[in-house]
Amino acid sequence: QVQLVESGGGLVQAGGSLRLSCLASGRIFSWYHMGWFRRGTGKEREFVAAISWNGANTRYADSVKGRFTISRDNAKNTVYLQMNSLQPEDTAVYYCAMKSAAGGPLSQSREEYNYWGQGTQVTVSS
């Protein structure tokens, strides 16, 4: 049984920072690329960032480049999303997801991710 549990969301003022964590269980974590996605109210779920199984490669949405950093600790089965300079438009539910590394390289497509967490709410006030 795969389980992904996000934490670290909350309410922050514009310009502030938050660090999201996602703890994975039920699979060999280092066999999977990891991604973060988000869904704002009334919007589609969109790609935020992804990191390869060994942490060597990362990818970011243009809207978060230079502000967000994805990282992982395979010894702790955890992926992180450090979010700085948060803006009201970053308000969303943030989800982590797993994509089998055997299935190919990093992807921004949510359809390619095999497992999903329940999400954590991030609210940025102006």
N, C-alpha and C positions, 0 to 999 in steps of 0.2 A: 504494500500500500504506500503510494507516494504521498508525501505531505510537504507542502511548502507553506511556511508561516511567516508573514510579513509583520514587522513592527517598526516603531519609530515615527509614525505619522503624528500629526497634531496641527495645532493652530500657531501660525507664526506671522509676524508683521513683514511687510514688503522689505526686501533687503536682507532678511534674516536667513538662517541656515537650518537644515534638518539633515539627519543621517538615517536613512532607512536600512533595515536589515531584513534578510530573508534566510530562514533556517530550513534546510532541506533534510528529509529523511526518507528511507525506503528505497533508495537507489544509490549506486556508487557515484557520488557527487562529481568526482573528477572526470567522469565519462560524459559530462553534459556541459554544453554551452549554457550560459544563463543570460536572461534578458529582463529588463524592466519595461513595462508598458504603463500607460495611464489612460483613464477615461474621465473626461470632464462632463459636467451635467449637460445632457442633450447632445453629446458628441460621440463619435466612434472611438473605440479603443485604439490608441496610437502608440507607436514605438517611441521609446525614450533612449535606451542604451542597451548594449549587449557586450558580453565578455566571453572570450573563448575558454575552453575547458582548462587550459593551463595558465590563463591570465595574460598570455602574450599579446593578444589582439583585442582591441575594443572598437566599438562603433557607437556613434551618438547621432541623435536627431539634430538637425541644424538649430532648432529652437533652444537646445540646452547646451550646445557646445561652448566650452569655456566656463560654464557655470556648474555643471554636474560632473561627477566622477564616479565611475563604476569600478569596483574592485571585488576580489573574492579571497577567501581563506579556505583552501580545500581541507586543511586539517580540522576546521571547525564546521565544515559543510555549510558555509554561510557566504552569501553575496551581499554586497553593500551598495548603496547609492548615496553619495555625499552630494547634497544639494545646497549650493550657495547662491547668493543674490536672488533669492526667490521673489517672484512677481505674482500678482493676482492671477494671471493667466496660467500659472502652474498649478492652480487649485484643481484637484482631481483625486480619484481613487487610484492608487498606484499598486500595480500587480507585478510580482516576479513570476518568471516562467522558465522552464527547462526545455532544452532542445538537445536531442542526442547528437553527440559529436560524430558518431558513425554515420549520421544522416547528411553530413555535409558541413560547410563552413557557417560562420555567423550569419544571421539573417535578421532582417527588420520586419519580416512577415509574420504576423501572429499565427497564421495557419500552420507554420512549420514548428511551432512549439508544442511539446507533448503534454506537459503538465503545468498547472496554474495554481497560484495561491488564491486566497479569498480577498486579498486587497487590504490596503491601509489608507485611510483618508488623510490627505494633506490639504489644509486650507490656509491660503495666504491672504491676509487682510491688507487693504491699502491705507 
